[in-house]
Amino acid sequence: MQINAVATQAEAEPGPRRAKVRQPLRVLLLAGLAIVLAIVLAGCAAVARRAADNLASNLGQAVVNSNDPATVRDGLPAYLLLLDGLINGSPDNPGLLLAAAELNAAYAGNFTQEPARASRLSKKALDYARRAACLRSQPLCDSLEGPIPDFEVALAALSDKDIGLIYGLAATWTGYLQANREDWQAIANLPKVEMLLKRVVDQDPTHADGLAFVYLGALNSLRPAAVGGNPEAGRAYFERAIELSSQRNLYAKTMMAEYYARLVFDRELHDSLVREVLEADPIAPGFTLANVLAQERARYLQASADDFF
């Protein structure tokens, strides 16, 4: 945003008339200009903040509605760097931090083949989400590394308007646990992640198109019931996600096949889900990219089923 400075007539005209502008008047003029400048710059900052928020939001929509994972894989790193730059210029913007967190987590979980890099990017995503949490709620910030009861109290104190923050923190934390599943210190935080996700589905089951149910399904299907898992609860969560999307969420079906059906060795359910995913049209607003990726994963599940079961 540019500021056009206009000289006063007394300032512009040469000669004796210029001397008529007395010092007190000059001081007042300069002070007025400083005030106007401050107001305009504040307006520019607000415009820049809104523009950054809009960019992050529109970018997220463009990504989830893309039907070409290769384009997203090749192009997304440039936008991740752009978001890093925007955050450097506006470090106290929770919305921008959450957008960057979710995009970094999505890239780490879907397009990174190197485990070390996936772990590094998922940590970056979680750090952004935690920074957003600390900007919104100091008690929640203090409890992220604290005992579970303290975390539960801080989470309960959040209002309904914080659901975007709660979901963003839960989604990126889930991605971090997935990328660091061998780290028992990281896995020890799983109860906190589940609490966040349950808060989302209790408050608004349709938030983020019901993806919180998919994450809950996966978390409950990580282990057999004999060693502390709850696969039947996982199945119910997956089914709820599929129901809420009116069958459009192919990602939920693929995850259900891989995490639940394989865990309980249900070959019939596994093959039925994989077949439904592969036969479906992946194009669906809000689900397209995830659906295309789900079909790619379903092909692998189909090809490896005989060896697994």
C-alpha positions as CSV (number, residue, x, y, z in Angstrom):
1,M,0.0,0.0,0.0
2,Q,1.5,3.4,-1.0
3,I,1.1,6.7,0.7
4,N,1.0,9.8,-1.5
5,A,2.5,12.8,0.2
6,V,1.1,16.1,-0.9
7,A,3.0,19.3,0.0
8,T,1.1,22.2,1.4
9,Q,1.0,25.4,-0.7
10,A,3.1,27.2,1.8
11,E,5.7,24.4,1.8
12,A,5.8,24.2,-2.0
13,E,6.1,27.9,-2.9
14,P,9.6,29.4,-2.8
15,G,10.6,32.8,-1.5
16,P,9.4,35.0,1.3
17,R,6.0,33.4,1.7
18,R,7.6,30.2,2.9
19,A,8.9,32.0,5.9
20,K,5.4,32.7,7.0
21,V,4.9,29.1,8.1
22,R,5.8,29.4,11.8
23,Q,7.5,26.6,13.8
24,P,4.5,25.7,15.9
25,L,2.4,25.2,12.8
26,R,5.2,23.1,11.2
27,V,5.2,20.9,14.3
28,L,1.4,20.4,14.1
29,L,1.6,19.5,10.4
30,L,4.3,17.0,11.1
31,A,2.4,15.5,14.0
32,G,-0.7,15.3,11.9
33,L,1.2,13.5,9.2
34,A,2.6,11.1,11.7
35,I,-0.8,10.2,13.0
36,V,-2.2,9.7,9.5
37,L,0.8,7.6,8.6
38,A,0.3,5.4,11.7
39,I,-3.4,4.9,10.8
40,V,-2.6,4.0,7.2
41,L,0.2,1.6,8.2
42,A,-2.1,0.0,10.7
43,G,-4.7,-0.4,8.0
44,C,-2.1,-2.0,5.7
45,A,-1.2,-4.5,8.4
46,A,-4.8,-5.4,8.8
47,V,-5.2,-5.8,5.1
48,A,-2.0,-7.9,5.0
49,R,-3.3,-10.1,7.8
50,R,-6.6,-10.7,6.0
51,A,-4.8,-11.3,2.7
52,A,-2.5,-13.9,4.4
53,D,-5.5,-15.6,6.0
54,N,-7.4,-15.7,2.7
55,L,-4.4,-17.1,0.9
56,A,-3.9,-19.9,3.4
57,S,-7.6,-20.7,3.3
58,N,-7.9,-20.6,-0.5
59,L,-4.7,-22.7,-0.8
60,G,-6.1,-25.3,1.4
61,Q,-9.2,-25.5,-0.6
62,A,-7.2,-25.8,-3.9
63,V,-5.2,-28.6,-2.4
64,V,-8.1,-30.7,-1.2
65,N,-10.0,-30.3,-4.4
66,S,-7.1,-31.3,-6.7
67,N,-7.4,-34.5,-8.6
68,D,-3.7,-34.8,-9.4
69,P,-1.5,-35.8,-6.4
70,A,1.7,-35.4,-8.4
71,T,1.0,-31.7,-9.0
72,V,0.3,-31.2,-5.3
73,R,3.4,-33.2,-4.3
74,D,5.6,-31.1,-6.6
75,G,4.1,-27.7,-6.0
76,L,3.2,-27.8,-2.3
77,P,6.7,-27.3,-1.0
78,A,6.9,-23.8,-2.6
79,Y,3.7,-22.8,-0.8
80,L,4.9,-24.3,2.5
81,L,7.9,-21.9,2.2
82,L,5.5,-19.1,1.3
83,L,3.5,-19.8,4.5
84,D,6.7,-19.8,6.5
85,G,7.5,-16.4,5.1
86,L,4.0,-15.1,6.0
87,I,4.3,-16.4,9.5
88,N,7.7,-14.7,9.9
89,G,5.9,-11.5,9.0
90,S,2.9,-12.2,11.2
91,P,4.0,-14.6,14.0
92,D,1.0,-13.9,16.2
93,N,-1.7,-15.0,13.7
94,P,-3.3,-18.3,15.0
95,G,-5.2,-18.8,11.8
96,L,-2.1,-18.7,9.6
97,L,-0.2,-20.9,12.0
98,L,-3.0,-23.5,11.9
99,A,-3.2,-23.4,8.1
100,A,0.6,-24.0,7.8
101,A,0.3,-26.7,10.4
102,E,-2.3,-28.6,8.5
103,L,-0.6,-28.3,5.1
104,N,2.8,-29.4,6.5
105,A,1.1,-32.4,8.2
106,A,-0.7,-33.3,5.0
107,Y,2.5,-33.1,3.0
108,A,4.4,-35.2,5.6
109,G,1.7,-37.9,5.8
110,N,0.9,-38.2,2.1
111,F,3.9,-37.2,-0.1
112,T,7.0,-37.9,1.9
113,Q,8.6,-41.3,1.4
114,E,11.6,-40.8,3.7
115,P,10.7,-41.6,7.4
116,A,13.2,-39.1,8.8
117,R,11.9,-36.3,6.6
118,A,8.3,-37.2,7.5
119,S,9.2,-37.1,11.1
120,R,10.8,-33.7,10.7
121,L,7.9,-32.1,8.8
122,S,5.3,-33.6,11.1
123,K,7.2,-32.0,14.1
124,K,7.2,-28.7,12.3
125,A,3.5,-29.0,11.7
126,L,2.9,-29.8,15.4
127,D,5.1,-26.9,16.5
128,Y,3.0,-24.5,14.4
129,A,-0.2,-25.9,15.9
130,R,1.1,-25.6,19.4
131,R,2.1,-22.0,18.8
132,A,-1.4,-21.3,17.7
133,A,-2.7,-23.0,20.9
134,C,-0.4,-20.9,23.0
135,L,-1.7,-17.7,21.4
136,R,-5.3,-18.7,22.1
137,S,-5.0,-20.2,25.6
138,Q,-2.1,-20.0,28.1
139,P,-3.6,-22.8,30.3
140,L,-3.8,-25.1,27.3
141,C,-0.3,-24.1,26.3
142,D,1.1,-24.9,29.8
143,S,-0.6,-28.3,29.8
144,L,0.6,-29.6,26.4
145,E,3.6,-31.2,28.1
146,G,2.0,-31.6,31.5
147,P,-0.1,-34.2,33.2
148,I,-3.3,-35.4,31.5
149,P,-5.7,-34.1,34.3
150,D,-4.3,-30.5,33.8
151,F,-4.7,-30.9,30.0
152,E,-8.3,-32.1,30.5
153,V,-9.1,-29.0,32.6
154,A,-7.6,-26.6,30.1
155,L,-9.4,-28.3,27.2
156,A,-12.7,-28.0,29.0
157,A,-12.2,-24.3,29.5
158,L,-12.1,-23.6,25.8
159,S,-15.2,-22.3,24.2
160,D,-17.2,-23.5,21.2
161,K,-15.5,-20.9,19.0
162,D,-12.2,-22.7,19.5
163,I,-13.2,-25.8,17.6
164,G,-10.9,-24.9,14.7
165,L,-8.0,-24.7,17.0
166,I,-8.9,-28.0,18.8
167,Y,-9.3,-29.9,15.5
168,G,-6.1,-28.4,14.0
169,L,-4.1,-29.4,17.0
170,A,-5.6,-32.9,17.1
171,A,-5.0,-33.5,13.3
172,T,-1.4,-32.4,13.3
173,W,-0.7,-34.2,16.6
174,T,-2.2,-37.4,15.0
175,G,0.1,-37.0,12.1
176,Y,3.1,-36.6,14.4
177,L,2.2,-39.8,16.3
178,Q,1.9,-41.6,13.0
179,A,5.3,-40.4,11.8
180,N,6.9,-41.3,15.2
181,R,5.0,-44.4,16.1
182,E,8.2,-46.0,17.4
183,D,8.8,-43.2,19.9
184,W,7.1,-44.3,23.1
185,Q,7.4,-40.9,24.6
186,A,5.4,-39.5,21.7
187,I,2.8,-42.3,21.9
188,A,2.3,-41.5,25.6
189,N,0.5,-38.4,24.5
190,L,-2.1,-40.4,22.6
191,P,-4.8,-39.9,25.3
192,K,-4.5,-36.2,24.9
193,V,-5.0,-36.5,21.1
194,E,-8.1,-38.7,21.6
195,M,-9.5,-36.1,24.1
196,L,-9.1,-33.4,21.5
197,L,-10.8,-35.5,18.8
198,K,-13.7,-36.5,21.1
199,R,-14.2,-32.8,21.9
200,V,-14.6,-32.1,18.2
201,V,-17.0,-34.8,17.4
202,D,-19.1,-34.1,20.6
203,Q,-19.3,-30.4,19.7
204,D,-19.7,-30.6,16.0
205,P,-19.7,-34.0,14.3
206,T,-19.6,-32.5,10.8
207,H,-16.6,-30.3,11.4
208,A,-13.9,-30.8,8.7
209,D,-16.3,-33.1,7.0
210,G,-16.2,-35.6,9.8
211,L,-12.5,-36.4,9.5
212,A,-12.1,-36.4,13.3
213,F,-14.0,-39.7,13.2
214,V,-11.5,-41.1,10.8
215,Y,-8.6,-40.2,13.1
216,L,-10.5,-41.7,16.1
217,G,-11.1,-44.9,14.1
218,A,-7.4,-45.2,13.3
219,L,-6.3,-44.5,16.8
220,N,-8.6,-47.1,18.3
221,S,-7.5,-49.7,15.7
222,L,-3.8,-49.4,16.2
223,R,-3.7,-52.4,18.6
224,P,-5.7,-55.5,19.2
225,A,-8.2,-55.5,22.1
226,A,-6.0,-58.0,23.9
227,V,-3.2,-55.4,24.3
228,G,-5.3,-52.3,25.0
229,G,-6.8,-51.4,21.7
230,N,-10.5,-50.9,20.9
231,P,-11.0,-52.0,17.3
232,E,-14.8,-52.3,17.6
233,A,-14.9,-48.6,18.6
234,G,-12.6,-47.9,15.7
235,R,-15.0,-49.6,13.3
236,A,-17.9,-47.5,14.7
237,Y,-15.9,-44.3,14.2
238,F,-15.0,-45.2,10.6
239,E,-18.6,-46.1,9.8
240,R,-19.8,-42.7,11.2
241,A,-17.3,-40.9,9.1
242,I,-18.5,-42.7,6.0
243,E,-22.1,-42.0,6.9
244,L,-21.5,-38.3,7.5
245,S,-19.9,-37.9,4.1
246,S,-22.8,-39.7,2.3
247,Q,-20.3,-42.3,1.1
248,R,-18.1,-39.6,-0.5
249,N,-15.2,-40.1,1.9
250,L,-13.2,-42.9,0.2
251,Y,-10.3,-42.2,2.5
252,A,-12.4,-43.4,5.5
253,K,-13.1,-46.7,3.7
254,T,-9.5,-47.3,2.8
255,M,-8.4,-46.5,6.4
256,M,-11.1,-48.9,7.7
257,A,-9.8,-51.7,5.5
258,E,-6.2,-51.2,6.4
259,Y,-6.5,-50.4,10.1
260,Y,-9.6,-52.3,11.2
261,A,-10.3,-55.1,8.8
262,R,-6.6,-56.2,8.7
263,L,-6.3,-55.9,12.4
264,V,-9.2,-58.3,13.0
265,F,-8.4,-60.4,9.9
266,D,-11.8,-59.8,8.3
267,R,-10.9,-60.6,4.7
268,E,-14.5,-60.3,3.4
269,L,-14.9,-56.7,4.8
270,H,-11.4,-55.8,3.7
271,D,-12.0,-56.8,0.1
272,S,-15.5,-55.2,0.0
273,L,-14.2,-51.9,1.2
274,V,-11.3,-51.9,-1.2
275,R,-13.6,-52.8,-4.1
276,E,-16.0,-50.0,-3.3
277,V,-13.2,-47.5,-3.2
278,L,-11.7,-48.5,-6.5
279,E,-15.2,-48.5,-8.2
280,A,-16.2,-45.0,-6.9
281,D,-15.8,-41.7,-8.6
282,P,-13.1,-39.8,-6.6
283,I,-14.3,-36.3,-7.6
284,A,-16.2,-34.8,-4.7
285,P,-15.9,-31.2,-3.3
286,G,-13.6,-31.3,-0.2
287,F,-12.6,-34.9,-0.7
288,T,-11.1,-35.2,-4.2
289,L,-7.4,-35.3,-3.4
290,A,-7.9,-37.6,-0.4
291,N,-10.1,-39.8,-2.6
292,V,-7.5,-40.1,-5.3
293,L,-4.9,-40.9,-2.7
294,A,-7.3,-43.4,-1.1
295,Q,-7.6,-45.2,-4.4
296,E,-3.9,-45.4,-4.8
297,R,-3.6,-47.0,-1.3
298,A,-6.6,-49.3,-2.1
299,R,-4.7,-50.7,-5.1
300,Y,-1.8,-51.6,-2.8
301,L,-4.2,-53.2,-0.3
302,Q,-5.7,-55.2,-3.1
303,A,-2.4,-56.4,-4.4
304,S,-1.0,-57.4,-1.0
305,A,-4.2,-59.0,0.4
306,D,-3.3,-62.6,-0.4
307,D,0.1,-62.2,1.3
308,F,-1.5,-60.6,4.4
309,F,-4.5,-62.8,5.0
